[in-house]
Amino acid sequence: MEEMVLLDMLSENKVVEQHEESEEEFHDTNTDEDQGEEQDTFRIFVSVATKLTLNISQMDVCGAFLNAKLDEELYLSLPEETEVKFVKLNKSIYGLKRSPKYWNETFNNVMLSMDYKQFDKGYCLYSKCEGKNKTSLLLYVDDILYFGNNKLEQSKLRNTLCQTFKVNQDLDSGVTNFTKGLHKKHFVRI
């Protein structure tokens, strides 16, 4: 059983979109329903790992949105003090309303290329089953959690993600201590 302590964190994920001449108000990118489903998926993921007595490993993708390519031409206006007034964006950046979509598509393509299946519910949840060997992965924006009973598959997964994206990882402990606003105070298996 795990005891988790909820940390004080900003609960809403807001971004600003700037258009040619006007600035719109903040837009909430997550609905309450989406956040509820994400929390349910996270809880189930942790519960399954705990039930199977498997450690959850964690990785963090650095600049996740910068890994996603745009499928349209977008220009960013620069401050008046600069000589250049506009620049063309070659990659997605934090603050664009569609950045999460582009990042998710990029990550999804990598996972599908490794023969992982994406769940219909909980689109950020992936699984790969080969006989008795099972590996599961959960993506939350730029945080990756994964567990499995096949060390070789976990190593392949970790290596592929590290080669594809710039990743910070905690390989020594193998167990996540902080994720999604939850801090693991202690961990006891009965």
N, C-alpha and C positions, 0 to 999 in steps of 0.2 A: 504494500500500500504506500502511496506517495502523499506527502503533505506538501501542498503548494501554496505559496503566498502571492497574492495578487499585488502587483506593484502599481503605484500611481503613474499612469501613463496617459498620454493624449489618446482619447478613445476614437476620435473621428479623423478620417484620412481626407484632408481637403487639399485642393489644388486651385490655382488661379489660371484662367485662360486669358490670354491677351490677344485681341484682334487688331486690325490695322489702325483704327483710331480710337477705339473705346475699350475700356477694361470692364469685364463682367465681374459680378460678385462671385464669392466663393461657391464652388459646386461640391457637394458631397458625392464622392465616388463609390461609397459603399452604402447600401441600404441596410436597415436593421435586419431584414430577412437574410441578406447575404452574410452578415456578421454572425447571425445565429447558426447558419449552415456551416460556416467556417469553424466555429467553436465546437459544434457537434462532430465534425470530421476530425478535428484535433483530438478531442476527448476519446473518440473511438480508436484512433491511431495509437495513442498512448496506452489505452486499455488493452489492446491486442498485444502490443509489445510486452506489457507487464504480465499478462496472462501466459504468454509463451516464454517468459523469463529471458527476454532478449534485450540487450542494451540498445538504446537509441543513440545514434551518432549524429552530429550536427556539422553543417557547413554553411558558410555565409558567402554569397556571391557579391563581389565588390562591384559597385556601379552597375547593378543588374540591368537597369533600363538602357544603359549605353551599349549593351550587347545586342539590342534589337535594331534591325534595319527598318527604315520607313518604307511604306509602299505607296507613298505620295510625296509630292514636293511641298516642303514647308520652309518658310522663311521666318527668321527671328529678327525683330527690330532691336537695334542697339541704342544706348543712350545718346542724346543729342551731342554730347561732348566728343564723340568718336568721329573719325573721318568717314568710316564706312557706316552706312545707315542700316543695312540689312545683311544678314548672312544666311546662306542656305544650310539647313540641317541635313547631315548625312546619316545620322543615327538618332534614335529616340533619346529624349532627355527627361529627367525628372521635372514634373510640372505640366507636361502635356496630358490632356485628358485621356488620350489613347495609348499612352506609354505602357500602362499595365497590360493592355491587350497585345501590343507588339511583343513585349517581353514574354508573355505567356505563350504566344505562338512560337517564338524562338526556342524556349525551353521545351515545349511540347514536341517539336520536331526532333530535338536531340534525344528525348526519352523514347520516342517511337522508333528512332533509328537503332536503339539498343534493345528493341523488342519488348519494351514495357507497355502495358495497357493502361489507358487513362480511364478512371471510373466515370460513369455518367453523372452520378451525384458526387459532389466533391471533386470538381474538375482539377483540383490541385493535387489529387491523390493518384499515385501510380503503383502498379504491382507487376511483378514478373514471377511466373511459376513454371518450374521445369521439374516435373516429378514431385519429389518431396521437398525440393529446394524452393524457398519463397523469399522474395525481397520486396519490401514496400518502401515508398518514398512519399513524403509530404512536402510540398512547396508552399511557403507563405511569403509572398513578395520576393525577398532575396534570401530568406532563411530556408535551408534544406534540412529536413530530418529524415533519417532512413534507418531501417533495421532489417535483419534477415537471418536465416539459419545457414547461409552459405557464404563463408568468408571470401572465397574466390570471386563470387559474383559481386559482393560488396566492394572488393578491391577494384574490380573492373569498372563498376559504377563510379567510384570515387576518382579513379584515374581518368576516365572519359570526361567527367565534369571538370576536373582540374585542367585538362588539356583544352577544353572548349571555352571555359570561362575562368577569369581570375577569381580564385576562391580562397577564403580563410577557413581553416579547418582545425579542429581540436582532435588530433589523432591519438594523443597520449591517454586521455581519460576515456575516450570512446563513448562517454555518456554526456548528454546535453545537460547543462546546468541552468540555462536561461533561454527561454524562447516564448514568443507570442505573449509577452507581458506576465509570464509565470516564472517564478524562481523556485527551483527544487531545493527545499530546505533540507530534507533528508530522504533517503531511499532505502526502504527495508522490504525484502522479499520474504514472504511467509511460506 
